[in-house]
Amino acid sequence: MCGRYTLFASAADLEARFGADFGGVDPSYNCAPGQSLPVITDETPDRATRMEWGLTPSWADESFGLINARAETVREKRSFADAFERRRCLVPADGFYEWVDEGGAEKTPYRVAFGDDRPFAMAGLYERWEPPEPETTQTGLGAFGGGGDAEPEPDDGPVETFTVVTTEPNEVVADLHHRMAVILEPDEEETWLRGDPDAAADLLDPYPATDLTAHPVSTRVNSPAVDAPELIEPVG
């Protein structure tokens, strides 16, 4: 699975890599579910859009927070099928974390990245979810003795969310976890954003292990509240 990742490349580097405006993006060494993070959508490929990590389908009655979608079933699962057909996105990253049980008191986190820490795109899906309308409540006697209804609290409009698609691991990740994020080659990104569903589905394979590295990092990354450059440094 992919439950944490990093995105500390500068806005200039990200703009050069993806050809999109990233505005004042802040570096993050511990991107976590529930956070508002930049993605590139098929609708506005020239600028990054911030969305909450944890997809909620448009038809849901309540927030879901689905952080990953399995490549093998993404076209059949009701939670993801419509987004796969119409709302695919790129999730910029420059590494991701996996946790391994090595017999200690807690699992050991590993960071997986390219040797030069270059940014890349993970395959993602996005949705717009409208929270249910708030119900009116009785407020007691009105001006003429009748019951009054309180005005419903205004909502904040649609909530935009995304999920990361995962697939079988390559040789590097297989020692760490049984799933890995789908990493797209640069020349595959346009197809993922705008290609037909069959062409997009053909991209959901493990990224070659040749250029990827993995090393253990501090367990401080376990807390989403911790975000510091030291998190990506090798330990032990």
Phi and psi in degrees as a GROMACS rama.xvg file:
@    title "Ramachandran Plot"
@    xaxis  label "Phi"
@    yaxis  label "Psi"
@TYPE xy
-129.534  105.995  CYS-2
-113.467  -8.44936  GLY-3
-153.076  149.628  ARG-4
-151.976  174.928  TYR-5
-117.349  151.299  THR-6
-153.196  82.7637  LEU-7
-112.571  2.16144  PHE-8
-59.6864  148.24  ALA-9
-68.6135  159.377  SER-10
-58.5141  -38.9882  ALA-11
-63.02  -43.2781  ALA-12
-65.9209  -39.8525  ASP-13
-66.5763  -40.3212  LEU-14
-65.6338  -38.9741  GLU-15
-67.3231  -37.4051  ALA-16
-72.3178  -43.1187  ARG-17
-106.319  -7.04514  PHE-18
64.2674  33.0849  GLY-19
-135.331  151.73  ALA-20
-79.7985  121.809  ASP-21
-103.243  2.26433  PHE-22
58.1635  -139.97  GLY-23
-97.5829  54.8278  GLY-24
-62.8893  134.355  VAL-25
-93.0017  142.052  ASP-26
-65.8406  140.872  PRO-27
-133.434  128.939  SER-28
-102.862  6.24659  TYR-29
-156.997  63.6085  ASN-30
-67.6477  127.627  CYS-31
-131.376  155.814  ALA-32
-54.299  143.858  PRO-33
91.3408  -15.955  GLY-34
-82.4783  155.044  GLN-35
-89.2153  116.867  SER-36
-132.867  153.86  LEU-37
-77.7424  135.369  PRO-38
-133.644  162.09  VAL-39
-115.458  120.896  ILE-40
-102.089  166.65  THR-41
-70.0386  -21.2789  ASP-42
-77.8722  -41.1561  GLU-43
-131.429  70.301  THR-44
-70.6027  -10.7215  PRO-45
-90.1409  -0.478432  ASP-46
-150.81  144.698  ARG-47
-76.6165  142.66  ALA-48
-117.17  133.688  THR-49
-84.9789  128.347  ARG-50
-135.628  160.625  MET-51
-84.5513  131.459  GLU-52
-77.5729  115.47  TRP-53
133.891  90.9613  GLY-54
-71.247  135.69  LEU-55
-116.919  118.548  THR-56
-59.7815  150.84  PRO-57
-62.4227  -25.5056  SER-58
-88.5656  -3.74806  TRP-59
-69.9685  147.782  ALA-60
-83.6924  -19.7109  ASP-61
-146.654  165.512  GLU-62
-64.9547  137.044  SER-63
-100.802  -56.1059  PHE-64
76.8716  46.8255  GLY-65
-83.4014  108.053  LEU-66
-84.4748  -21.6137  ILE-67
-134.404  151.601  ASN-68
-128.709  129.378  ALA-69
-74.6123  129.137  ARG-70
-58.7352  -35.9799  ALA-71
-67.4197  -25.1358  GLU-72
-124.701  8.06587  THR-73
-63.6966  -26.2217  VAL-74
-84.472  -16.3124  ARG-75
-102.099  -32.5331  GLU-76
-65.2047  129.611  LYS-77
-59.1378  -33.6814  ARG-78
-65.1992  -24.0626  SER-79
-122.477  -18.4615  PHE-80
-58.1896  -45.2785  ALA-81
-68.0334  -40.6809  ASP-82
-63.8537  -38.7748  ALA-83
-62.2942  -38.3381  PHE-84
-70.9165  -35.0052  GLU-85
-127.936  -18.8997  ARG-86
-136.585  74.6938  ARG-87
-98.4589  151.031  ARG-88
-144.699  164.873  CYS-89
-100.267  134.969  LEU-90
-110.226  99.4181  VAL-91
-65.3139  139.995  PRO-92
-155.779  165.888  ALA-93
-131.799  18.8768  ASP-94
165.086  163.331  GLY-95
-145.897  161.158  PHE-96
-107.584  145.996  TYR-97
-134.983  150.507  GLU-98
-112.193  137.847  TRP-99
-125.665  133.432  VAL-100
-83.1061  106.661  ASP-101
-111.389  19.8225  GLU-102
88.8396  3.4695  GLY-103
-86.6114  -171.982  GLY-104
-66.6466  -28.4151  ALA-105
-144.578  161.606  GLU-106
-64.976  150.701  LYS-107
-92.7882  123.568  THR-108
-80.7772  140.265  PRO-109
-121.432  144.844  TYR-110
-105.653  130.656  ARG-111
-108.879  130.185  VAL-112
-161.462  171.657  ALA-113
-74.3853  154.145  PHE-114
-59.2393  -29.2229  GLY-115
-99.7206  9.55913  ASP-116
59.9066  25.0303  ASP-117
-69.2271  146.361  ARG-118
-70.5911  152.578  PRO-119
-144.693  174.864  PHE-120
-114.143  129.188  ALA-121
-93.7339  145.527  MET-122
-71.872  129.385  ALA-123
-134.742  166.042  GLY-124
-127.342  151.103  LEU-125
-136.568  160.443  TYR-126
-142.978  157.898  GLU-127
-116.647  122.153  ARG-128
-117.491  130.135  TRP-129
-95.3974  115.627  GLU-130
-59.853  148.009  PRO-131
-58.7256  147.775  PRO-132
-62.6504  132.914  GLU-133
-66.8928  145.87  PRO-134
-81.6176  148.568  GLU-135
-77.2824  152.543  THR-136
-125.677  148.782  THR-137
-71.2213  133.638  GLN-138
-109.648  5.20653  THR-139
104.576  -152.15  GLY-140
-75.1495  137.19  LEU-141
-83.8856  -171.987  GLY-142
-63.6732  -26.9166  ALA-143
-114.302  25.7171  PHE-144
92.1875  -4.5774  GLY-145
-91.0984  166.128  GLY-146
-71.3527  145.182  GLY-147
-117.136  145.787  GLY-148
-100.724  129.583  ASP-149
-70.872  145.963  ALA-150
-66.632  136.628  GLU-151
-64.7043  146.561  PRO-152
-67.3712  133.613  GLU-153
-67.2558  141.251  PRO-154
-90.2147  175.514  ASP-155
-94.1594  12.4678  ASP-156
85.1124  -168.957  GLY-157
-61.5361  145.252  PRO-158
-104.948  124.072  VAL-159
-98.9143  126.166  GLU-160
-133.382  161.138  THR-161
-141.952  163.717  PHE-162
-134.976  157.299  THR-163
-104.084  130.762  VAL-164
-81.6361  135.893  VAL-165
-118.901  158.815  THR-166
-142.604  -171.756  THR-167
-63.8756  149.244  GLU-168
-79.0644  155.631  PRO-169
-86.3645  -172.679  ASN-170
-65.5981  -31.3764  GLU-171
-70.8825  -45.897  VAL-172
-80.4689  -25.2544  VAL-173
-57.5303  -30.1775  ALA-174
-74.9558  -12.4533  ASP-175
-107.972  -38.7778  LEU-176
-159.986  160.55  HIS-177
-89.7754  2.25306  HIS-178
-136.637  157.723  ARG-179
-147.492  157.183  MET-180
-64.734  145.412  ALA-181
-75.3832  112.942  VAL-182
-97.7456  128.166  ILE-183
-95.2078  140.716  LEU-184
-68.2185  149.689  GLU-185
-52.7529  -38.3712  PRO-186
-79.2499  -0.793643  ASP-187
-97.3422  -12.9408  GLU-188
-66.1598  -38.6531  GLU-189
-64.2846  -41.0042  GLU-190
-63.666  -40.8731  THR-191
-63.1735  -39.5379  TRP-192
-73.051  -43.6885  LEU-193
-125.179  -5.82275  ARG-194
-69.9826  166.132  GLY-195
-69.7293  160.441  ASP-196
-56.3658  -36.8456  PRO-197
-65.4984  -42.2338  ASP-198
-65.7498  -39.3015  ALA-199
-65.4265  -39.8633  ALA-200
-63.3922  -30.0128  ALA-201
-68.6033  -12.7104  ASP-202
-90.5416  -4.14435  LEU-203
-89.2988  52.4982  LEU-204
-115.605  165.944  ASP-205
-64.7493  141.117  PRO-206
-72.1192  140.769  TYR-207
-55.6257  141.061  PRO-208
-78.8341  -10.4485  ALA-209
-51.5868  -46.9791  THR-210
-95.8222  -3.56031  ASP-211
-92.8296  146.264  LEU-212
-127.669  161.612  THR-213
-142.271  137.304  ALA-214
-146.98  150.283  HIS-215
-71.0263  146.817  PRO-216
-131.042  176.068  VAL-217
-64.6768  143.108  SER-218
-69.4045  -3.68998  THR-219
-60.5603  -23.9987  ARG-220
-66.7867  -15.6943  VAL-221
-59.0562  -29.9826  ASN-222
-93.2885  120.771  SER-223
-62.151  -17.9049  PRO-224
-74.9283  -15.3887  ALA-225
-95.1729  124.983  VAL-226
-144.905  100.542  ASP-227
-152.4  152.675  ALA-228
-57.6264  -27.8884  PRO-229
-64.4153  -18.4016  GLU-230
-63.0538  -27.6328  LEU-231
-93.0259  -3.07014  ILE-232
-74.2162  140.377  GLU-233
-63.9991  145  PRO-234
-128.986  158.203  VAL-235
